C-alpha cells in the first residue's frame, strides 16, 4: 500500500510562493499607478510658471515654450510652433537663439546670466541647462528666464533717489548763497536803469543784466523744485481732463495756430490713482518739450488708451492694468545716444535749456509707480514719449469665486 501524499509537499509550496510573488508585484504596480501624477499636472505647472521656459531637442526642434516666454519675448502664441526649428520660431530674438545654440558647445552652462534684447531693450536674466537621459547623454536644452526690465527700473529709481538726496543738500546750499545775490543784482540794475533813462546803450545793457539775473534765479528755483521730494495728494484722477488742461497750459510755448495739436482720448477710460496737479505738470512738460522741439511749426498727437493684452513689460509688472499715454511729434527726434540720457538731470540739447524738464517728468512718473520711455514719433520722425500709469485698483472687476 502506497503512503498518502501530503498536500503540503514541495510542489504545492513552490506554486503558492510563485502566486504570492506575482500578487505582491501586481500590488506594487497597482500602487505605483495609483500614486502616479498625471501628465496634465506637469503641463499645467509649466504653463502657469511666472518665468519663461523654452526647451529644445538635440536636433534643434522646439519641444516646449510656455505662455510667459511668448509674452516676455513679444512673440504671438502659436500651438503649431512645437516641433518646428527653434531658430525659426525665435527669429525675432536672435540673442535667445544664440544662447540656445551654445548650449551643446559650452563646458559650463550659465546659472545666472543676463542678456538684453535689441528689438525691445528688455533685460533678461536666465539659466541654461541640458536635458540628459539616464546615461548622461544630452537629449536637449532648457532655458529658464525672467524679464528683469521692471527690476532694473526699480533699481534705477533707487539710485536716482540717492542722487537726488545728495543733490538736494547741494541745491539748498546754492539757493542760500546764490539766490539773495541774484535778487540784489536785479534790484540794483533796475535802479540804475531808472537813473540812466536818457542813456540808450546803458538801458540795453542793464536790461540784459536784469534778464540774465531772472534766468539764473529761475534755474535755481527749478533745481530746488526738482530735488524737493514729491508729496502726492492722492485721489482718483481722470487723465483725459488732465491732458486737456495740460494742453491749455503748454500752448504758451507755441505760436498761436503754428502747431497742430490733436487729442485721441479713448472714451470711458478708468481713472488712475495719483496727484492731479503733478500729472498736469507731467503732461504740460511733455507738450512744452514737443513744442520747443518743433521750433514753432509741426504736428503733435496725444493718445490715451488702456494697455493692450500682453503689452505689459513682464512678470515683474504690477498685477493691475495700465493706462498708456503717448505724446508724439514730427520734429527732429532724438538719437539713440540721447535716448539713453534724455531723462537724466541737466542733460539738454537746447542752447537755453536747464535739462530738468524731462527729469521732472521721470520723477513724477516714478512717484506714481509708472514708467516712461521714448521712441520714434509720427511717420517715423520726431519723438514719441509713452507713459504708463496704473489703473485705479478700485475700478478693477472683482473675480467671482
C-alpha positions as a Markdown table, in Angstrom:
| # | Residue | x | y | z |
|---|---|---|---|---|
| 1 | Unk | 0.0 | 0.0 | 0.0 |
| 2 | Unk | 1.4 | 3.4 | -1.1 |
| 3 | Unk | 1.7 | 6.1 | 1.5 |
| 4 | Unk | -0.6 | 9.1 | 1.0 |
| 5 | Unk | 1.0 | 12.2 | -0.3 |
| 6 | Unk | 0.7 | 15.2 | 1.9 |
| 7 | Unk | -1.0 | 18.4 | 0.5 |
| 8 | Unk | 1.9 | 20.3 | 1.9 |
| 9 | Unk | 4.6 | 18.9 | -0.4 |
| 10 | Unk | 7.3 | 20.9 | -2.1 |
| 11 | Unk | 5.3 | 21.2 | -5.4 |
| 12 | Unk | 2.4 | 22.9 | -3.6 |
| 13 | Unk | 4.7 | 25.2 | -1.7 |
| 14 | Unk | 6.5 | 26.4 | -4.9 |
| 15 | Unk | 3.3 | 27.1 | -6.7 |
| 16 | Unk | 1.9 | 29.0 | -3.7 |
| 17 | Unk | 5.1 | 31.1 | -3.3 |
| 18 | Unk | 5.1 | 31.9 | -7.0 |
| 19 | Unk | 1.5 | 33.1 | -6.8 |
| 20 | Unk | 2.3 | 35.2 | -3.8 |
| 21 | Unk | 5.3 | 36.9 | -5.6 |
| 22 | Unk | 3.0 | 37.7 | -8.5 |
| 23 | Unk | 0.4 | 39.1 | -6.2 |
| 24 | Unk | 2.9 | 41.3 | -4.5 |
| 25 | Unk | 4.3 | 42.5 | -7.8 |
| 26 | Unk | 0.8 | 43.3 | -9.0 |
| 27 | Unk | 0.1 | 45.2 | -5.8 |
| 28 | Unk | 3.2 | 47.3 | -6.2 |
| 29 | Unk | 2.4 | 48.1 | -9.8 |
| 30 | Unk | -1.2 | 48.9 | -8.8 |
| 31 | Unk | 0.0 | 51.3 | -6.1 |
| 32 | Unk | 2.5 | 52.9 | -8.5 |
| 33 | Unk | -0.3 | 53.5 | -10.9 |
| 34 | Unk | -2.4 | 55.0 | -8.1 |
| 35 | Unk | 0.4 | 57.3 | -6.9 |
| 36 | Unk | 1.5 | 58.4 | -10.4 |
| 37 | Unk | 1.0 | 62.1 | -11.0 |
| 38 | Unk | -0.9 | 62.7 | -14.3 |
| 39 | Unk | 0.9 | 64.4 | -17.2 |
| 40 | Unk | -1.8 | 67.1 | -17.1 |
| 41 | Unk | -0.3 | 68.3 | -13.8 |
| 42 | Unk | 3.1 | 68.8 | -15.3 |
| 43 | Unk | 1.7 | 70.5 | -18.4 |
| 44 | Unk | -0.3 | 73.0 | -16.3 |
| 45 | Unk | 2.7 | 73.5 | -14.0 |
| 46 | Unk | 4.8 | 74.6 | -16.9 |
| 47 | Unk | 2.0 | 76.7 | -18.4 |
| 48 | Unk | 1.4 | 78.6 | -15.2 |
| 49 | Unk | 5.0 | 79.4 | -14.4 |
| 50 | Unk | 5.6 | 83.2 | -14.0 |
| 51 | Unk | 9.0 | 82.7 | -15.5 |
| 52 | Unk | 9.5 | 81.9 | -19.2 |
| 53 | Unk | 10.8 | 78.5 | -20.2 |
| 54 | Unk | 12.0 | 77.3 | -23.6 |
| 55 | Unk | 13.1 | 73.7 | -24.2 |
| 56 | Unk | 14.7 | 72.4 | -27.4 |
| 57 | Unk | 15.7 | 69.0 | -28.6 |
| 58 | Unk | 19.3 | 68.0 | -29.6 |
| 59 | Unk | 18.4 | 68.3 | -33.3 |
| 60 | Unk | 17.2 | 71.9 | -33.0 |
| 61 | Unk | 13.4 | 71.5 | -32.7 |
| 62 | Unk | 11.2 | 73.4 | -30.2 |
| 63 | Unk | 9.9 | 71.0 | -27.6 |
| 64 | Unk | 8.3 | 73.4 | -25.2 |
| 65 | Unk | 7.6 | 77.2 | -24.8 |
| 66 | Unk | 5.2 | 78.4 | -22.2 |
| 67 | Unk | 2.9 | 81.5 | -22.4 |
| 68 | Unk | 5.2 | 83.6 | -20.1 |
| 69 | Unk | 8.0 | 83.1 | -22.6 |
| 70 | Unk | 5.9 | 84.1 | -25.6 |
| 71 | Unk | 4.7 | 87.2 | -23.7 |
| 72 | Unk | 8.1 | 88.3 | -22.4 |
| 73 | Unk | 9.7 | 87.9 | -25.9 |
| 74 | Unk | 6.8 | 89.6 | -27.7 |
| 75 | Unk | 6.0 | 86.6 | -29.9 |
| 76 | Unk | 2.4 | 85.6 | -30.6 |
| 77 | Unk | 1.4 | 82.3 | -29.1 |
| 78 | Unk | 1.1 | 79.5 | -31.8 |
| 79 | Unk | 0.4 | 75.9 | -30.9 |
| 80 | Unk | 2.0 | 74.8 | -34.2 |
| 81 | Unk | 5.4 | 76.1 | -33.1 |
| 82 | Unk | 6.1 | 72.8 | -31.2 |
| 83 | Unk | 8.3 | 70.6 | -33.3 |
| 84 | Unk | 9.5 | 73.4 | -35.6 |
| 85 | Unk | 13.0 | 74.7 | -35.8 |
| 86 | Unk | 13.6 | 76.8 | -32.6 |
| 87 | Unk | 15.7 | 79.3 | -34.7 |
| 88 | Unk | 12.7 | 79.9 | -37.0 |
| 89 | Unk | 10.2 | 80.4 | -34.1 |
| 90 | Unk | 12.6 | 82.8 | -32.3 |
| 91 | Unk | 14.0 | 84.6 | -35.3 |
| 92 | Unk | 12.9 | 88.0 | -33.9 |
| 93 | Unk | 15.0 | 87.5 | -30.8 |
| 94 | Unk | 18.4 | 86.5 | -32.1 |
| 95 | Unk | 20.0 | 86.9 | -28.7 |
| 96 | Unk | 17.9 | 84.0 | -27.3 |
| 97 | Unk | 18.7 | 81.9 | -30.4 |
| 98 | Unk | 22.4 | 82.5 | -29.9 |
| 99 | Unk | 22.3 | 81.4 | -26.2 |
| 100 | Unk | 20.3 | 78.2 | -27.1 |
| 101 | Unk | 22.7 | 77.3 | -29.9 |
| 102 | Unk | 25.6 | 77.5 | -27.5 |
| 103 | Unk | 24.0 | 75.1 | -25.0 |
| 104 | Unk | 25.6 | 72.0 | -26.6 |
| 105 | Unk | 29.0 | 73.6 | -27.1 |
| 106 | Unk | 29.8 | 75.2 | -23.7 |
| 107 | Unk | 31.6 | 73.2 | -21.0 |
| 108 | Unk | 30.0 | 75.2 | -18.2 |
| 109 | Unk | 26.4 | 76.5 | -18.8 |
| 110 | Unk | 25.5 | 79.8 | -17.2 |
| 111 | Unk | 23.5 | 79.5 | -14.0 |
| 112 | Unk | 22.7 | 83.2 | -13.5 |
| 113 | Unk | 23.4 | 85.4 | -16.6 |
| 114 | Unk | 21.8 | 88.4 | -18.3 |
| 115 | Unk | 21.2 | 89.5 | -21.9 |
| 116 | Unk | 19.5 | 92.5 | -23.5 |
| 117 | Unk | 17.1 | 92.1 | -26.4 |
| 118 | Unk | 18.0 | 94.6 | -29.1 |
| 119 | Unk | 14.4 | 94.8 | -30.5 |
| 120 | Unk | 12.7 | 95.7 | -27.3 |
| 121 | Unk | 15.5 | 96.8 | -25.0 |
| 122 | Unk | 14.4 | 94.4 | -22.3 |
| 123 | Unk | 16.8 | 92.9 | -19.8 |
| 124 | Unk | 16.5 | 89.1 | -19.5 |
| 125 | Unk | 18.0 | 87.1 | -16.6 |
| 126 | Unk | 18.4 | 83.4 | -17.5 |
| 127 | Unk | 19.6 | 80.0 | -16.5 |
| 128 | Unk | 20.6 | 77.4 | -19.2 |
| 129 | Unk | 20.8 | 73.7 | -18.5 |
| 130 | Unk | 21.0 | 70.4 | -20.5 |
| 131 | Unk | 18.3 | 67.7 | -20.5 |
| 132 | Unk | 20.0 | 64.3 | -20.2 |
| 133 | Unk | 18.9 | 60.7 | -20.2 |
| 134 | Unk | 19.9 | 58.0 | -17.6 |
| 135 | Unk | 23.3 | 57.6 | -19.3 |
| 136 | Unk | 24.1 | 61.4 | -19.1 |
| 137 | Unk | 23.6 | 61.7 | -22.9 |
| 138 | Unk | 22.2 | 65.2 | -23.8 |
| 139 | Unk | 18.7 | 65.0 | -25.3 |
| 140 | Unk | 18.1 | 68.7 | -25.4 |
| 141 | Unk | 18.5 | 72.0 | -23.5 |
| 142 | Unk | 16.2 | 74.2 | -21.4 |
| 143 | Unk | 16.3 | 78.0 | -20.9 |
| 144 | Unk | 14.6 | 79.3 | -17.8 |
| 145 | Unk | 14.4 | 83.1 | -17.8 |
| 146 | Unk | 12.7 | 86.2 | -16.3 |
| 147 | Unk | 12.2 | 89.7 | -17.6 |
| 148 | Unk | 14.3 | 92.0 | -15.4 |
| 149 | Unk | 13.2 | 95.2 | -17.0 |
| 150 | Unk | 11.0 | 96.2 | -14.1 |
| 151 | Unk | 13.7 | 95.2 | -11.6 |
| 152 | Unk | 16.1 | 97.4 | -13.4 |
| 153 | Unk | 13.6 | 100.3 | -13.4 |
| 154 | Unk | 13.2 | 99.9 | -9.6 |
| 155 | Unk | 17.0 | 99.8 | -9.1 |
| 156 | Unk | 17.4 | 102.8 | -11.2 |
| 157 | Unk | 14.7 | 104.6 | -9.3 |
| 158 | Unk | 16.5 | 103.9 | -6.0 |
| 159 | Unk | 19.8 | 105.1 | -7.5 |
| 160 | Unk | 18.0 | 108.3 | -8.7 |
| 161 | Unk | 16.6 | 108.9 | -5.2 |
| 162 | Unk | 20.1 | 108.6 | -3.7 |
| 163 | Unk | 21.5 | 111.0 | -6.2 |
| 164 | Unk | 18.6 | 113.4 | -5.6 |
| 165 | Unk | 19.2 | 113.3 | -1.8 |
| 166 | Unk | 22.8 | 114.4 | -2.3 |
| 167 | Unk | 21.8 | 116.9 | -4.9 |
| 168 | Unk | 19.1 | 118.3 | -2.6 |
| 169 | Unk | 21.7 | 119.1 | 0.1 |
| 170 | Unk | 23.9 | 120.9 | -2.5 |
| 171 | Unk | 20.9 | 122.7 | -4.0 |
| 172 | Unk | 19.8 | 124.1 | -0.7 |
| 173 | Unk | 23.3 | 125.5 | -0.1 |
| 174 | Unk | 23.4 | 127.0 | -3.6 |
| 175 | Unk | 19.9 | 128.5 | -3.1 |
| 176 | Unk | 21.1 | 130.2 | 0.1 |
| 177 | Unk | 24.3 | 131.5 | -1.3 |
| 178 | Unk | 23.2 | 132.5 | -4.8 |
| 179 | Unk | 19.5 | 133.4 | -4.7 |
| 180 | Unk | 20.0 | 136.5 | -2.5 |
| 181 | Unk | 22.9 | 138.0 | -4.6 |
| 182 | Unk | 20.9 | 137.4 | -7.7 |
| 183 | Unk | 18.0 | 139.3 | -6.3 |
| 184 | Unk | 20.4 | 142.1 | -5.3 |
| 185 | Unk | 21.8 | 142.3 | -8.8 |
| 186 | Unk | 18.3 | 142.5 | -10.3 |
| 187 | Unk | 17.2 | 145.3 | -7.9 |
| 188 | Unk | 20.4 | 147.4 | -8.4 |
| 189 | Unk | 20.2 | 147.0 | -12.2 |
| 190 | Unk | 16.6 | 148.2 | -12.1 |
| 191 | Unk | 17.6 | 151.3 | -10.0 |
| 192 | Unk | 20.4 | 152.1 | -12.4 |
| 193 | Unk | 18.1 | 151.8 | -15.4 |
| 194 | Unk | 15.7 | 154.3 | -13.9 |
| 195 | Unk | 18.6 | 156.8 | -13.2 |
| 196 | Unk | 20.1 | 156.4 | -16.7 |
| 197 | Unk | 16.8 | 156.7 | -18.6 |
| 198 | Unk | 18.5 | 159.0 | -21.2 |
| 199 | Unk | 21.3 | 156.6 | -22.0 |
| 200 | Unk | 20.2 | 154.2 | -24.6 |
| 201 | Unk | 23.3 | 152.0 | -24.6 |
| 202 | Unk | 23.2 | 151.7 | -20.8 |
| 203 | Unk | 19.5 | 150.9 | -20.9 |
| 204 | Unk | 20.1 | 148.0 | -23.2 |
| 205 | Unk | 23.0 | 146.5 | -21.1 |
| 206 | Unk | 21.0 | 146.9 | -17.9 |
| 207 | Unk | 18.0 | 145.2 | -19.5 |
| 208 | Unk | 20.3 | 142.3 | -20.4 |
| 209 | Unk | 21.6 | 142.1 | -16.9 |
| 210 | Unk | 18.1 | 142.0 | -15.4 |
| 211 | Unk | 17.1 | 139.4 | -17.9 |
| 212 | Unk | 20.1 | 137.1 | -17.2 |
| 213 | Unk | 19.6 | 137.6 | -13.4 |
| 214 | Unk | 16.0 | 136.5 | -13.7 |
| 215 | Unk | 17.0 | 133.5 | -15.8 |
| 216 | Unk | 19.6 | 132.4 | -13.3 |
| 217 | Unk | 17.1 | 132.8 | -10.5 |
| 218 | Unk | 14.6 | 130.7 | -12.4 |
| 219 | Unk | 17.2 | 127.9 | -12.8 |
| 220 | Unk | 17.9 | 128.0 | -9.1 |
| 221 | Unk | 14.1 | 127.7 | -8.3 |
| 222 | Unk | 13.8 | 124.9 | -10.9 |
| 223 | Unk | 16.7 | 123.0 | -9.3 |
| 224 | Unk | 15.1 | 123.4 | -5.8 |
| 225 | Unk | 11.8 | 122.2 | -7.2 |
| 226 | Unk | 13.4 | 119.1 | -8.8 |
| 227 | Unk | 15.3 | 118.0 | -5.7 |
| 228 | Unk | 12.4 | 118.5 | -3.4 |
| 229 | Unk | 10.6 | 115.2 | -2.5 |
| 230 | Unk | 7.2 | 114.8 | -4.2 |
| 231 | Unk | 4.3 | 114.6 | -1.7 |
| 232 | Unk | 1.4 | 113.3 | -3.6 |
| 233 | Unk | -2.2 | 114.3 | -2.8 |
| 234 | Unk | -3.6 | 111.0 | -3.9 |
| 235 | Unk | -7.1 | 110.7 | -5.4 |
| 236 | Unk | -8.8 | 109.1 | -8.4 |
| 237 | Unk | -7.8 | 111.2 | -11.4 |
| 238 | Unk | -9.4 | 111.1 | -14.9 |
| 239 | Unk | -6.5 | 111.6 | -17.3 |
| 240 | Unk | -8.5 | 113.0 | -20.2 |
| 241 | Unk | -9.4 | 116.0 | -18.2 |
| 242 | Unk | -5.8 | 116.4 | -17.0 |
| 243 | Unk | -4.5 | 116.2 | -20.6 |
| 244 | Unk | -6.9 | 118.8 | -21.9 |
| 245 | Unk | -5.8 | 121.2 | -19.1 |
| 246 | Unk | -2.2 | 120.5 | -19.8 |
| 247 | Unk | -2.6 | 121.4 | -23.5 |
| 248 | Unk | -4.0 | 124.8 | -22.5 |
| 249 | Unk | -1.1 | 125.4 | -20.1 |
| 250 | Unk | 1.5 | 124.3 | -22.7 |
| 251 | Unk | 0.2 | 126.4 | -25.5 |
| 252 | Unk | 2.1 | 129.4 | -24.2 |
| 253 | Unk | 5.2 | 127.7 | -25.5 |
| 254 | Unk | 3.9 | 127.7 | -29.1 |
| 255 | Unk | 2.9 | 130.4 | -31.5 |
| 256 | Unk | -0.8 | 130.6 | -32.0 |
| 257 | Unk | -2.0 | 128.3 | -34.8 |
| 258 | Unk | 1.5 | 127.3 | -35.8 |
| 259 | Unk | 1.4 | 123.8 | -34.3 |
| 260 | Unk | -1.5 | 121.4 | -34.8 |
| 261 | Unk | -2.3 | 119.5 | -31.6 |
| 262 | Unk | -4.7 | 116.5 | -31.9 |
| 263 | Unk | -6.0 | 114.6 | -28.9 |
| 264 | Unk | -7.1 | 111.0 | -29.3 |
| 265 | Unk | -8.6 | 110.1 | -25.9 |
| 266 | Unk | -10.4 | 106.7 | -25.7 |
| 267 | Unk | -13.9 | 107.0 | -24.2 |
| 268 | Unk | -14.9 | 105.7 | -20.8 |
| 269 | Unk | -11.3 | 105.2 | -19.5 |
| 270 | Unk | -11.0 | 104.2 | -15.8 |
| 271 | Unk | -9.2 | 106.7 | -13.5 |
| 272 | Unk | -5.7 | 106.4 | -12.1 |
| 273 | Unk | -4.8 | 107.0 | -8.5 |
| 274 | Unk | -2.5 | 110.0 | -8.3 |
| 275 | Unk | -2.0 | 113.7 | -7.8 |
| 276 | Unk | -3.9 | 115.7 | -10.4 |
| 277 | Unk | -1.6 | 118.7 | -10.2 |
| 278 | Unk | 1.6 | 116.6 | -10.6 |
| 279 | Unk | 0.1 | 114.7 | -13.5 |
| 280 | Unk | -0.9 | 118.0 | -15.1 |
| 281 | Unk | 2.7 | 119.2 | -14.8 |
| 282 | Unk | 3.9 | 115.9 | -16.3 |
| 283 | Unk | 1.9 | 116.3 | -19.5 |
| 284 | Unk | 2.5 | 120.1 | -19.6 |
| 285 | Unk | 6.2 | 119.4 | -19.6 |
| 286 | Unk | 5.9 | 116.8 | -22.3 |
| 287 | Unk | 3.8 | 119.0 | -24.6 |
| 288 | Unk | 6.1 | 122.0 | -24.0 |
| 289 | Unk | 9.1 | 119.8 | -24.9 |
| 290 | Unk | 7.4 | 118.8 | -28.1 |
| 291 | Unk | 6.5 | 122.4 | -29.0 |
| 292 | Unk | 10.1 | 123.5 | -28.4 |
| 293 | Unk | 11.5 | 120.6 | -30.5 |
| 294 | Unk | 9.2 | 121.6 | -33.4 |
| 295 | Unk | 10.6 | 125.2 | -33.4 |
| 296 | Unk | 7.2 | 126.8 | -33.9 |
| 297 | Unk | 5.7 | 124.6 | -36.7 |
| 298 | Unk | 4.6 | 121.0 | -36.9 |
| 299 | Unk | 2.2 | 118.4 | -35.5 |
| 300 | Unk | 1.6 | 116.9 | -32.1 |
| 301 | Unk | -0.7 | 114.0 | -31.3 |
| 302 | Unk | -1.7 | 112.9 | -27.8 |
| 303 | Unk | -3.2 | 109.4 | -27.5 |
| 304 | Unk | -4.6 | 107.9 | -24.3 |
| 305 | Unk | -5.8 | 104.3 | -24.1 |
| 306 | Unk | -5.9 | 101.2 | -21.8 |
| 307 | Unk | -3.0 | 99.0 | -22.5 |
| 308 | Unk | -3.4 | 96.1 | -24.9 |
| 309 | Unk | -3.2 | 92.5 | -23.7 |
| 310 | Unk | 0.4 | 91.3 | -23.5 |
| 311 | Unk | 1.7 | 94.9 | -23.7 |
| 312 | Unk | 3.0 | 94.9 | -20.1 |
| 313 | Unk | 6.7 | 94.6 | -19.6 |
| 314 | Unk | 6.7 | 91.2 | -17.9 |
| 315 | Unk | 6.1 | 89.2 | -14.8 |
| 316 | Unk | 7.6 | 91.9 | -12.6 |
| 317 | Unk | 4.9 | 94.4 | -13.6 |
| 318 | Unk | 2.1 | 95.4 | -11.2 |
| 319 | Unk | -0.8 | 93.0 | -11.4 |
| 320 | Unk | -3.3 | 95.7 | -12.4 |
| 321 | Unk | -3.9 | 97.2 | -15.9 |
| 322 | Unk | -2.1 | 100.4 | -17.0 |
| 323 | Unk | -3.3 | 103.4 | -18.9 |
| 324 | Unk | -0.9 | 104.4 | -21.7 |
| 325 | Unk | -0.5 | 108.0 | -22.8 |
| 326 | Unk | 1.6 | 108.8 | -25.9 |
| 327 | Unk | 2.8 | 112.3 | -26.8 |
| 328 | Unk | 4.2 | 112.2 | -30.3 |
| 329 | Unk | 5.5 | 114.9 | -32.7 |
| 330 | Unk | 7.0 | 115.0 | -36.2 |
| 331 | Unk | 10.0 | 117.1 | -35.2 |
| 332 | Unk | 13.8 | 116.3 | -35.5 |
| 333 | Unk | 13.5 | 113.4 | -33.0 |
| 334 | Unk | 16.2 | 112.0 | -30.7 |
| 335 | Unk | 19.2 | 109.9 | -31.4 |
| 336 | Unk | 19.9 | 106.5 | -29.8 |
| 337 | Unk | 22.6 | 108.1 | -27.7 |
| 338 | Unk | 20.3 | 110.8 | -26.5 |
| 339 | Unk | 17.6 | 108.3 | -25.6 |
| 340 | Unk | 20.0 | 106.8 | -23.0 |
| 341 | Unk | 20.4 | 110.1 | -21.2 |
| 342 | Unk | 17.3 | 112.1 | -22.1 |
| 343 | Unk | 15.8 | 111.7 | -18.6 |
| 344 | Unk | 19.0 | 112.5 | -16.7 |
| 345 | Unk | 19.1 | 115.7 | -14.7 |
| 346 | Unk | 20.8 | 118.7 | -16.5 |
| 347 | Unk | 21.0 | 116.8 | -19.9 |
| 348 | Unk | 19.7 | 119.0 | -22.7 |
| 349 | Unk | 20.2 | 119.5 | -26.4 |
| 350 | Unk | 18.7 | 123.1 | -26.3 |
| 351 | Unk | 21.0 | 126.1 | -26.1 |
| 352 | Unk | 19.0 | 127.7 | -23.3 |
| 353 | Unk | 17.5 | 124.6 | -21.6 |
| 354 | Unk | 18.1 | 123.7 | -18.0 |
| 355 | Unk | 17.9 | 120.0 | -18.6 |
| 356 | Unk | 15.3 | 119.5 | -15.9 |
| 357 | Unk | 12.0 | 119.4 | -17.7 |
| 358 | Unk | 12.2 | 115.7 | -18.7 |
| 359 | Unk | 13.9 | 114.8 | -15.5 |
| 360 | Unk | 11.0 | 116.2 | -13.6 |
| 361 | Unk | 8.6 | 114.2 | -15.8 |
| 362 | Unk | 10.5 | 111.0 | -15.0 |
| 363 | Unk | 10.4 | 111.9 | -11.3 |
| 364 | Unk | 6.6 | 112.3 | -11.3 |
| 365 | Unk | 6.1 | 109.1 | -13.3 |
| 366 | Unk | 8.2 | 107.2 | -10.7 |
| 367 | Unk | 6.3 | 108.7 | -7.8 |
| 368 | Unk | 3.1 | 107.3 | -9.4 |
| 369 | Unk | 4.6 | 103.8 | -9.8 |
| 370 | Unk | 4.5 | 104.2 | -13.6 |
| 371 | Unk | 7.1 | 104.0 | -16.3 |
| 372 | Unk | 8.1 | 106.1 | -19.3 |
| 373 | Unk | 10.1 | 105.5 | -22.5 |
| 374 | Unk | 10.8 | 107.3 | -25.8 |
| 375 | Unk | 10.8 | 106.0 | -29.4 |
| 376 | Unk | 10.3 | 107.4 | -32.9 |
| 377 | Unk | 7.3 | 109.7 | -33.4 |
| 378 | Unk | 4.9 | 110.5 | -36.1 |
| 379 | Unk | 5.5 | 109.0 | -39.6 |
| 380 | Unk | 8.8 | 107.6 | -38.3 |
| 381 | Unk | 10.0 | 111.1 | -37.5 |
| 382 | Unk | 10.2 | 113.1 | -34.3 |
| 383 | Unk | 9.8 | 111.6 | -30.8 |
| 384 | Unk | 7.1 | 109.7 | -29.0 |
| 385 | Unk | 7.1 | 109.7 | -25.2 |
| 386 | Unk | 5.0 | 106.8 | -23.8 |
| 387 | Unk | 3.8 | 107.0 | -20.2 |
| 388 | Unk | 2.3 | 104.0 | -18.3 |
| 389 | Unk | 0.2 | 104.8 | -15.2 |
| 390 | Unk | -1.6 | 102.2 | -13.1 |
| 391 | Unk | -5.4 | 101.9 | -13.3 |
| 392 | Unk | -7.2 | 102.6 | -10.0 |
| 393 | Unk | -7.4 | 99.1 | -8.4 |
| 394 | Unk | -10.9 | 100.1 | -7.0 |
| 395 | Unk | -12.2 | 100.1 | -10.6 |
| 396 | Unk | -11.0 | 96.6 | -11.5 |
| 397 | Unk | -13.7 | 93.9 | -11.7 |
| 398 | Unk | -13.9 | 91.6 | -8.7 |
| 399 | Unk | -13.3 | 87.9 | -9.7 |
| 400 | Unk | -16.2 | 85.7 | -8.7 |
| 401 | Unk | -15.2 | 82.7 | -6.7 |
